[in-house]
Amino acid sequence: MSWSVLERYAPRLIAWGLGLALAYGALEQGGFYANQFQKMSILLVLVVIGRALMWRRSVPRSLAIACAGLGLLAVWALARASIEGSWLDGGPIAGASASLAVAVLGVTALEREDRELLVHLVLIVGVLVSLSTWAGVAWHYEPWAIPSQSLWRGASTITYANATAAYLFAPMLLAVERFIRTRRLAYLVVLLVLTVGWTATLSRAAGLSLLVAAVFSAARLRDRRVVLSLWPLVPAVAVAAIGLIPSLSEGADAEPLLAVLSLLGGIGLVVVLARARMSIAVAVVGLVTIGALAPAAASGVLGDTVAKIQQTRVEGRSSDRADLNAVTWDQFVQRPEIGVGPGKIDFNYVNHAGQSVRAEFTHNEYLQVATELGLPGLVMVLVAITALGALSFRAPDPRALTVVGGQVVLTSFVLHAGLDFLWHVPVVGLTTVVSSLILVTQSGYFRPLPFSTT
């Protein structure tokens, strides 16, 4: 078999390697534990092999800089861990950095049809994750949903609500782009299911990220009218999600039948609204909304659940996270030049209530990286993020829908990482980076690979 034949099939090998790694991670707790991440890494070897076969395929300069920053971060983490006692302590950071670099290089070698394959794999897995989030709340099934502050919050197969919300944001934007570009109703239904799962996480950080992303989109998007075609999604999501309300309260019984009927009603509604005339659509929305609200109100928990959501998810403050930030900051200022070393932050402390606490993460990835690896480590992270974001500004039309969509995916993840330990859940970062690059570099805004290095 000639080299040219191997090179011809290499992009498909890369697409399947990335898709399977992302699928396994999403369905196995995000690849959070070492043994799970090792299996993800084995699947990413397919990407390495495929990219090696395409070694002549060039990489955009900004992405080369991003990969260099990630590589330096991996080396620095291992070096700092060795100095502090064992290089193995730097393994999680080094592995996560290396996997992101592999994903970046892999996407740059994909042809158009391979990108389509990868997009559909991400969407399929995203729907499965979203449905597990919804089902976890509807059936009170742990660990797909976790009781927190008197509410059942969807945690999905990833088993962490905030990470699930961050993960789902990427396939949501892919579905938005696909629907607006193709007008295929199936993508709107997929977007509905993804949004319902995202809503069931009750993640404040994700909500803030979405708000900022929406403002960013409004400022950057050249033709804002294109998003108006998404209007049927708003009432349909309301109808689909409202059936979860009786099941949200921790003290209430699960109401799976109501949740199922509500979801099916939302799917039916979005199909009708996408095809109906405006006058008919308004009447349908009114009737379906009343029909969906009636059972929830009759269950007697509607008002109580809404009050709990307002009290804990809207008005509530996270004093525990403020404590964690303060504890981590105190250790950062002691050794800002080189950090305390990977995994060496002392998370044993007395919280604001005078209780002894043992934690594992800061819930602010930038502060945790700076504390563990010092300012050099933080600079490497920021260089990688900036270089990834810079690619979109080289597009012929930086304000086009796909380019802005890619920017929004990356921006929301960057913001959310300042509020949660998302980088410790590998599948979230990998899915975000892959989705962002696919959106930015498709639909004619870049020529088919090979890319120019200028």
HELIX and SHEET records of a PDB file:
HELIX    1   1 TRP A    3  LEU A   27  1                                  25    
HELIX    2   2 GLN A   29  GLY A   31  5                                   3    
HELIX    3   3 ALA A   34  LEU A   53  1                                  20    
HELIX    4   4 ARG A   61  GLU A   84  1                                  24    
HELIX    5   5 TRP A   87  GLY A   90  5                                   4    
HELIX    6   6 GLY A   91  VAL A  107  1                                  17    
HELIX    7   7 ARG A  112  TRP A  139  1                                  28    
HELIX    8   8 ALA A  161  THR A  182  1                                  22    
HELIX    9   9 LEU A  185  ALA A  200  1                                  16    
HELIX   10  10 ARG A  204  ARG A  220  1                                  17    
HELIX   11  11 ARG A  224  LEU A  230  5                                   7    
HELIX   12  12 LEU A  233  ILE A  242  1                                  10    
HELIX   13  13 ILE A  245  LEU A  248  1                                   4    
HELIX   14  14 PRO A  256  ARG A  275  1                                  20    
HELIX   15  15 MET A  278  ALA A  298  1                                  21    
HELIX   16  16 LEU A  302  ILE A  309  1                                   8    
HELIX   17  17 GLN A  310  VAL A  314  3                                   5    
HELIX   18  18 SER A  319  PHE A  332  1                                  14    
HELIX   19  19 GLU A  365  ALA A  390  1                                  26    
HELIX   20  20 LEU A  391  ARG A  394  5                                   4    
HELIX   21  21 LEU A  401  HIS A  416  1                                  16    
HELIX   22  22 LEU A  422  HIS A  424  5                                   3    
HELIX   23  23 PRO A  426  VAL A  440  1                                  15    
SHEET    1   A 2 ALA A 145  SER A 148  0                                        
SHEET    2   A 2 LEU A 151  GLY A 154 -1                                        
SHEET    1   B 2 ASN A 348  VAL A 350  0                                        
SHEET    2   B 2 SER A 356  ARG A 358 -1                                        
END                                                                             
